[in-house]
Amino acid sequence: MPLTAFSREAQAELDIEQWLERNAYQVRDDPKLEHMPPKLRAKAADDIECSGCQARGAILVATGKQARTGRGVSQGHFRFGETGGTNPHHPLCDFSDDRGVREDGHMVNLAKDKSALTKLVRDLVCRGIRAGLFGQGDIRAMRLWFLQARTEHASTLDITVEDLKWCADLDRARVWPHDDITFRPEHGMMPGFDFAEAARRELWRRSAHLADGRSIIVHFQSEPLQRAIKLAEHGAHVSVFDPTALRDKFEATVRLSNFAVTHLFAGSRRRPPEPLNGNARFWDGRANAFLALASLLLFKSDWDDSRASVLLAQVLALPSVADGLEGNVIGLNPFHDYRAWELVHEARRMVARRVDSRPVPEQIDAIKMQLEASFNAWQAARA
C-alpha cells in the first residue's frame, strides 16, 4: 500500500494529495474522498502506476481517522486492485502483499504522529527536483533498478513457519558469553550450580557450526520475524530475495538516514532520535521516513555515502518550495522487507546445517539431563 505512486500524465512520483491537487480536487473539502467523481476515480486507475513494478488499477484510499478524537490512524495511500482474481504486482515488488501484513518500513503511520515527516520528505524531494540535483527520471530508474536486482537474486521460498520458529527459539536461547569454559562434571559441586544455564551454553557450543561462513549475526527480532513468518505461510508460492546481494547498499542507506535524522533534529526542542546502532539493523522510527530519500541520493551518487551526504546537504540548504507538486519518494522504500529477508536467508542456512531438528527446549532439557548424569556419575565414582 504505497504512499506514493507514479503518475504517467505528470511523469512524477506523487502522493494522494499531490495527485488530487494536480487534478483540481481539494482533499481538505473531502478528506474521506467520499465525493470523488467516477471519472476522476477512473482516471486514477488508468494514470497511476505502482511505484515498485508499474502495476495498474490504482484505488485512492483516504487517511483514516479515529471517530472519537479525529486523530489520524492510517496514512492516505494507493491500493492496486486485483484483476481477474490475480495480484497485479510483480512477485518481488515492495507492495505485492498489498492486502497482507503492513510493515512500518514502507508505511509512515499517522497513529505515531509522523505526518510531519511525510511532508518534510516531500518538501526535500521537491527542492532537489526544482534545483536540478535529481529528477523524476532518477526516481523511476532507481525503483526499476531495484526490481531488476531483486529479480536477479530471487529464489523460491523453501523453509517453513516451523523452521523460522525453531531458529527464533535457538536465538532466544542465546547466552553470553557463549564461548566460555566447557562443562566439567566437577562444576556441579559448586553451590547453586545452574545446570539449565550450563545446558544452554552447551547447546550454543554444539550449534557453533551453524555460524560457519556467516558474515554477520542476525537476530530473530519480533517485528521482522512476524513478517518473515507471513512470507513463509505462503510457502512455495513466494519468491524471496537474497539480501546479501544488496547488504552494502542497505547499510549505506541506513548510515545516510542516520546522518539525515541526526542533523535535522539537532536544533529541535524535541528529544533527538536514538541513532541507528552499529550493526545497521534497528533505527529510530523517524529515520524510517528517510530510507527512500537516502536510497535515491545514494543511487544518484553511485552508492558512495560520502558523496550522497554532500547531495543531502545541498538539498537541505535550499529554500522550501511553495506548492510541493514536483514529486515525492516517501512510499518508495526499497528496503522495507530487508530484515525479514535476512531472517529467511539465515534460517535457510541454519536449517541446512543443523544436525538436530528437535524443538530447542527439548534439546536443552536433554542436555541438562546429560550434564546432571555426568555429575552424578562423577560423584558416585568418588564415593
C-alpha positions, 0 to 999 in steps of 0.5 A: 500500500504505497504512499506514493505512486507514479503518475504517467500524465505528470511523469512524477512520483506523487502522493494522494494529495499531490495527485488530487491537487494536480487534478483540481480536487481539494482533499481538505473539502473531502478528506474521506474522498467520499465525493470523488467523481467516477471519472476522476476515480477512473482516471486514477486507475488508468494514470497511476502506476505502482511505484515498485513494478508499474502495476495498474488499477490504482484505488485512492484510499483516504487517511483514516481517522479515529471517530472519537478524537479525529486523530489520524490512524492510517496514512492516505495511500494507493491500493492496486486492485486485483484483476481477474482474481490475480495480484497485479504486482510483480512477485518481488515488488515492495507492495505485492502483499498489498492486502497482507501484513503492513510493515512500518518500513514502507508505511509512515503511520499517522497513529505515531504522529509522523505526518510531519515527516511525510511532508518534510520528505516531500518538501526535500524531494521537491527542492532537489527536483526544482534545483536540478540535483535529481529528477523524476527520471532518477526516481523511476530508474532507481525503483526499476533498478531495484526490481531488476536486482531483486529479480536477479537474486530471487529464489523460491521460498523453501523453509517453513513457519516451523523452521523460522520458529525453531531458529527464533527459539535457538536465538532466544536461547542465546547466552553470553558469553557463549564461548566460555569454559566447557562443562566439567562434571566437577562444576556441579559441586559448586553451590547453586550450580545452574545446570539449565544455564550450563545446558544452554551454553552447551547447546550454543557450543554444539550449534557453533557450526551453524555460524560457519561462513556467516558474515554477520549475526542476525537476530530473530527480532519480533517485528521482522520475524512476524513478517518473515513468518507471513512470507513463509505461510505462503510457502512455495508460492513466494519468491524471496530475495537474497539480501546479501546481494544488496547488504552494502547498499542497505547499510549505506542507506541506513548510515545516510538516514542516520546522518539525515535524522541526526542533523535535522533534529539537532536544533529541535526542542524535541528529544533527538532520535536514538541513532541507528546502532552499529550493526545497521539493523534497528533505527529510530522510527523517524529515520524510517521516513528517510530510507527512500530519500537516502536510497535515491541520493545514494543511487544518484551518487553511485552508492558512495555515502560520502558523496550522497551526504554532500547531495543531502546537504545541498538539498537541505540548504535550499529554500522550501518550495511553495506548492510541493507538486514536483514529486515525492519518494516517501512510499518508495522504500526499497528496503522495507522487507530487508530484515525479514529477508535476512531472517529467511536467508539465515534460517535457510542456512541454519536449517541446512546445517543443523544436525538436530531438528528437535524443538530447542527446549527439548534439546536443552532439557536433554542436555541438562539431563546429560550434564546432571548424569555426568555429575552424578556419575562423577560423584558416585565414582568418588564415593 
